[in-house]
Amino acid sequence: MKSTCTLLITVSLLAILATIASMHFIDKEVALALWKFTHSQPFLHKHFENIPNILPQLVAIGTMTMWLAYFVVSRKNGRNVHTQFIQLAAIAVPAAFLIKIFLQFAFGRTNIRLWLWTGGPIEFRWFDPLEDGGFPSGHMVVFTAFFTAVWLYYPRSRPFVVAALSTLAVALLLTSYHFVSDIVAGMCCGILITAGLHHFTSKSTTKP
């Protein structure tokens, strides 16, 4: 328990420091550079301009699929590493989605596309967002929550986890849907959510 608490505290502190540093030194420059680059490329601009947000549908379908898989596999093979992974992921993904909704509304940070189109300050409008909030990145929160479960239960898959999340981060930047700090904060939130849930679910299952 002590090691888990230490990990969560460490990740939280690193997340805060990295997010603040990104806000002050990276966000605007990267956002403007990528916006100019994609708009100078007709193919990229055409395909990145209006990408639909299907995250709610992915979370709903994924959660139902994972719970179905959990009941089928656990009934057939009993409790093992695979059922523990599925259970953790099935809890973490919808929890991460709900938490990101609250956080985006609570922080009310200036939407990156609104800022790119109109200019003005990048600010936090606490519980009063002008548009759908982007801090933290919802996609990063949800997918990091899922891949953290993969990381915990399947160590051999860790290079794939790093590659998948890195690819997602690059995609979110290229599509100008998030600042760098949105993505950093989203990743750290996802890690904290799944690590915390893993701590409590593991503790409950090991009780006599």
N, C-alpha and C positions, 0 to 999 in steps of 0.2 A: 504493500500500500504506500509506503514511504517513497519508494522509487517511482511509482506512478505519479504521485503528487508532485514530486520533484520534476519529472518530465513535463507535466502539464504546466507548471509554473515557468519552467525554462522556455517552453514553446511560446507561451503567452508573452513573456518579456521580449523574446526575439521578434515575435510578430509585431508588437507595438513599436519597437525600435526600427524594424525594417519598413513598416508602413509609414511612420513619420518621416524617415529619410527619403523614401520614395516620393511622398507628397511635396517635400521641399526641394528636391534636387532632380527628380526624374520625370514625374508625371507629365507635365506640360510639354517638355521637349520631345519625349517619345511619342506622345499623342499627336502632336503637330507633324512630326517627321513621317510617321506612318500614314497619317491622313493625306499628306501631300503625295506620298509615294503611291498609295492605292488609287488616288484620283488621277494620277498621271498615267495609269495603266488601265485602258478601257475594259479589258477583260476582267481584271480584279474589281474595278469599280462596279461593273454591271452585276457581278455575282455576290459582292459583299454588301451592297447598298441596303437591301431589304431581306435579310435572312429571318425567317419566322422563328419565334421562340417556342420550341416544343418541349421545354424542360418539364412543365407540369405533366404532360402526357407521358414522357419518359419515366418520371418518378412514379406515376400511378401504375403504369404497366409493369415497370421493373419491380415495384414493391409487391404487387399481386403475384407476379411470377416467382419471386424469391420465396414468399411464404408458401406457395403451392409446392415448390421444390423442397422446402424445409420439411413439410408434413409428409411428403412422399418418401424422401430419403431417410428421414428419421424413423418412419414406420418400417421401412424395409431393412435398414442397417443399424438402427439404434443411434445413439449419440456418438458422434466422432468428430474429427477435425473439420470435415466438410459441412456437417450440420451446424457446428458452432460458427463457422464462417458465414453460412447463409443466414443464420439467425441474427448475427451481429449486423450484417449488411442490410437485412430487411428492416431492422430497427433504425439504423443510422441514416439511411437514405431519406426516408420521409421526415425524420427528425431534423435533418440538415435542411431540408426544403422549407419546413415551417419556421425554423430559426432564421433562415436567410430572409424570409418575408418580413419578419419582425425587425431584423436588423436594418434592412434597407429602408423600411418606413421610419424607424427610429432615428437613423443617422440623416436621412434625407439629403444625401450629398448630391451636388450638381451632377446631372447626367452628362456623360462625356460628349454625346452627340449634340446635346443642347448647347454645351459650352463651345464646341467646334463650330456650330452654325451661328451662334449669336455673340460669342465672346463673353466678357464679364468675368467676375470672380468665381473661383471654384470654392464653394462654401458648404458647410453643413447646416441644413435647415431642420433642426431637431423636431421630429414628429410633424413636419410640415413640408414634405417634398413637393417640388414643382412638377416633376414627372416621376415615372417609375425610377426608383433609386438604383444605383449601380454599386453601392458600397455596403458590404463586400460583394464580390462577383458571385451570383447565385450558382452559375454553372460550376465554378471552382469549388464552392462550398460542398455541393452535392457530390460531384465526381471525386473530390479528394476524400470525402467521407467514405465512399465506396472503396476506393483504391487503398485507403489506409487499412481497411479490413483485409484486403488481399495481401497487403504488406505484412500484416500481423500473422496471418495463418499460412501463407505460402511464400517463405523466404526466397525460394528460387525465382519467383516472379518479380522480385524487386527491381531489376533493371527494366522490365516491361512497365512497371508502375511509374518509374521516373520518366521513361520515354513517353508514356501516354499523357501524363500530366503536363509535361513540357510542351508536347504538341498542342494540347488544349490551351495552354497559356499563350502560345504564339498565335493560335487561331483567334483567340479573344482580342489580342492586340491588333492583329491585322484587320479584323472586321470593325475596329474602332467602337467596340461595345464597352470597353473598360479601360481605365487607367491602370498603370502597373500596380499601384497601391491597392486597387480594388482586388486584383488577382492575388497579390501577396496575402492580403487580409483574408480572402476567401479560402485560400489553401490552408492557412493556419487555423481558421475556424473549423474546417473539415477535419483536420487532424485532431483538434481538441475534442470535437463532438464524438468521433469514433473511439478515440483513446479513453475518454471518460466513460462511455457506454461499455467498452470492453472491460474496463476495471470493475464496474458494478455488476455486469452480467457474469463475469468470471467468478467474482466473489460470491454471488448468489448460488451458482451451480456447484461450488466446492463446499458449501455448508453441509454438514451431516444431516 
